[in-house]
């Protein structure tokens, strides 16, 4: 049974929660049930993996939720109902996301501002830009080819019957980020930097470049999540509110260490699925959104406390 001690507890918790959902709602066992669950979880899973990069570098990115909102609002205004503009608008939003990531890294690396303060300032800035740009209310709409990524279902798929495009996007993005973190030299540099920045610098790790890539990955993940969320529900001025905390919670549930240097992409995705499963259970029991926020806060506190306890006991 030694092998069980090597399994991240988040996977066992996920299995137990999924069994509970299946017991309470047999619909969940049908292809439409579990595929819709994965579709709803896709944005937060992508955000959690992007957030993991910054956490593993020893920082936080609180601007991700505001960037999601800016992506949805900015896309609707730039598109102006023109389906032919979809691809260049998506490219523009990705460029904006990359610029936000570079700006965050610049403030943290060169101005020596703690990441939690730097990205909090960026969050307020992006929220202000989004509200000013939209006049404080949703403007325009997202054409069908833009919403394709978030809402379209591929039907008549063998075994599973239907496959949401959002799930495909999640698999591609998370798979690529898994490869970058766990199969490249950059991933080793990122973990080394988060574990001990001074030792990493002496070992020749380019700290500024490593941190910049982490922030850019997080921001690009936020843009992609915004595209999916825009496809789900259309234009909203509060679509990204609180998502940065959900992403951090998911990463921590997956075992990410808030001081950096520890965390895996697979566990972050599992953490996002755990969080989505908890929300599903709360919906089944009919609890309102404020209760969901309370539960999310308690989960985050408990996960951080458990991670700290395990680190002290392991002598890390």
N, C-alpha and C positions, 0 to 999 in steps of 0.2 A: 504493500500500500504506500510505499515511499513516493511513488510517482504522483500521488494525490497532493503531496506537500509542495510539488513543483508547479501545480496548476494555479493560475491566478484566480483568486476567489470570485472575481467578477463574473467569470464564465459559469460557475456553479450557481451564483445568485440569479443570473440571467435565465438559466434553465428552470429554476424553481418558480420564478415570476411568470415565465411563459406558460408553464404548466398550470399555474393559478388562473391566468387569463383564459386559457383553453377550457378549464373546468367551469369557470363562471360564464363564459360566452362561447358555446360550441361553434358559432359562426367564424371564430378566429382560426379554426382548423381548416376551413375552406380556403381555396386559393385566393379568392377575392379578399378574405379576411386578413391573412398574413401578408399578402402583397401590399394591401393598403397600409398595413402597419409599417412595413419597410419603407414605403413611399413617404409616409409622414416622418419617419425617423431619418431619412436621407440627409436633409439639410443640417440637422444638429450633429449627425455623425461626421459630416464634412467639416463643419465648424470645429468640432472637438479635436479632430486630427490636426487642423491648422493651428488651433490653440496649443496643442501638445508641443509643436515645434518651438513656440515661444517659451512655454513652461520648461521644456528641457534645456533651453538656453539660460534659464534662471530668471525669466521675466514673466510678464502678463501682457495680454492685449485686450484692453477694455473697449477698444474702438470697433470691434468686429460687429456688434449689433447695430451700431449707427451706420456702418458701411453697408450693411444689409438693407437698411431703410433707404439710404441714398441710392443704392443700386436700383431698387424697385421704383422709387419716385423719379430718379434721373432718367431711367430707361423709358418710362411712360411719357415723359415730357419730350425727350429727344426723338422718340419714335413718332409721336403725334399721329398715331393711328395708321402709320405707313408700314405694312408688312415687309416691303422691300428693304427697309432700313434696319431690319433686325440684326443682321450679322455685323454691320459696322458699329451699331450701338453696343452690342455685346463686347466688341473689341475695345471700344472707348471705355466702357466700364471696367474692363480688365486692366487697362492702362491706368485708370484712376486708382484702382485698387493697388496696383504695384507702386504707384507714387505715394500712396498713403503708407504702405509698408516701409518704403525707403525713408519717408519723413519721420516715422516713428523710430526707426533704427538710428537715424542721424541725431535726433534729440537725445536718445538714450546713450549713444556711443560718444558723441562729441560734446554735447552740452552737459553730460553726466547727470541727467534728470532720471530718477528712478522710473522704471517702465510703467509702474502702476499710475504714477502722476502724469507721465508723458502721454500715455494712451487715454487716460481720463480726459485730459485736455483735448486730445484729438476726437474723442467721442462727442464732447460738447460742441466742438467746431463742426464736425460732420452733421450732427443733428441740427445745428443752426443753419447750415447751408441747405440741408434738405427741406426744412420748414420754410426758409426764405424763398427758395426756388419754387416751391409748390404753393406758396401763399398760405400755408398752414392747413391746406385741405387737399385731398387726392385730386390730381389733374390728369386728364387723358385716360387712355386705357392701353392694355398690352394686347397686341394682335395675337392670333392663334399660333402663328409659327414661333413667336417668342414663348408663349405659354406651353408649347409642345414639350419642353424639357421637364416641366413640373407636373403636367396633368395627363399627358398621353399614355395610353395603355396599349401595348402590343398584345394582340389576342391570338388565340389558337396556338399557344406555345406548348410543345409536348411536355407532359408531366405536370407543369405548373399552370397551364391554361392561359394565364395572362402575365405580362411582365411590364411594370411601369418603367418608362424611360428614366425617371428619377433614380430608380434603383441601379440602372445601368451606369448612370453618371456617378453615383456613389461608389460603385465597384471600381470604375476606372480611376477616379480621383484618389480614393483611399488606397487603391493598389499602387498607383504611381508614387504616392507619398510614403507608403510602406517601403517600397524599393529604395527611395531616396534616403530614408532614415536608417534602414536596417541592412542595406546591401551596398552602400557607397562609403567612401572615405569621409564625405561630408557628415554623414550621420554619426560617425565616431567622433569627429571634431565637435559636433553639437553637444553630444553627451559629455565629452571631456570638459567643454567650456562650462556647462551647467554644473558639473560636479565640483570643479575647482578652477575658476577663471585664471588665477595667477599661474598655477601649474600648467594649464593649457597654453597660456601665452609663452611661457618659458620653453615649452615643447614645440613651439613653432606654429601653433594654431592661429590662423588669421581671425581674431576675435570680431573685428568690425564686419568683415565679409560674412562670417558665420551667422552673426546676429542679424544682419540685413536680410539674408536669405530666409531666416526663420520668420521675420516680420512680414516679408513679402508673401511667403507661403500662407501665413495666417490671413492676410488681407485678400489674396486671391481666392482663398477658401470662402471668405465672407461674400465676395462677389458671386461666386458660383452658387452658394446657398441662397443668396438674394434672387438669383434667376429662377431657382427652383421654387422658392416661396412665392414669387410673383406669378408663376404658373399655377400654383395651388389656388390662390385666393384673389388674384388681381392686385390692384393698387391700394396701398394703405400707408398712412403716415406713421403708424406705430408697429409695423410688421417686424422690425428688428429689436424692439424694446425687450431687454432682459436676456436676449439670446447669448450675449457674451458670458453671462453668469451660468447659463445652462451648459455652454461649451466647457467652461472651466470645471463645473460640477461633474460633467461626463468624463473628462480627462482624469480628474481626481478619483472618481469611482473606479476607473480602470487602473489605478495604482500610480498615476503620475505624482511625482514628488514636487511640491510647490517651490522648493529651493533649487530645483533643477537637477539634471543628471540621471533621471530615471523615468521611464515611461515608454510604452510600446504602442504602435499604431493599432494593432489588433485589439488590445485591451481598451484603448480609447473608444473605438467603434463599439465594443461590447458595453462600455460605460454609457454611451449614448443610447443604445438599445435598452439598457436597464432603466434609464431615466424615462424613455418613451413608454416602456412597459408599466412603470409606476403611474405615469399620467393616465395610461389606458385603464388601469385598475381603479384609479380615482374617478374617472368618468363613468365606469361601470357602476360604481357605488353612488354616483350622483353628486359627488362633492363639487363645490364651485371653484372657480379659478383662484381666489384668495387662499383656499386650503391647499391648492397645488403649490402655490408660492411658498407657503409655510413648510410643506413637506420637502420642497427642493432645498430650502435653507437648512433644514435639519439634516438632510442627506449630505450636503456639502460640509457642514460642521463635523458630522460624524466621520465622514471619509477622511477629512484632514486630520482629525484627532487620531483615528486608527493608523493612518500613515505615519504620523509622528511617533506613536507608540511603537510601531513595528521597527522604525528606524532606530529608536533608542535601544531597543532590545537587541538589534543586530549589530549595534555599535557603529552604525553608519553616521 
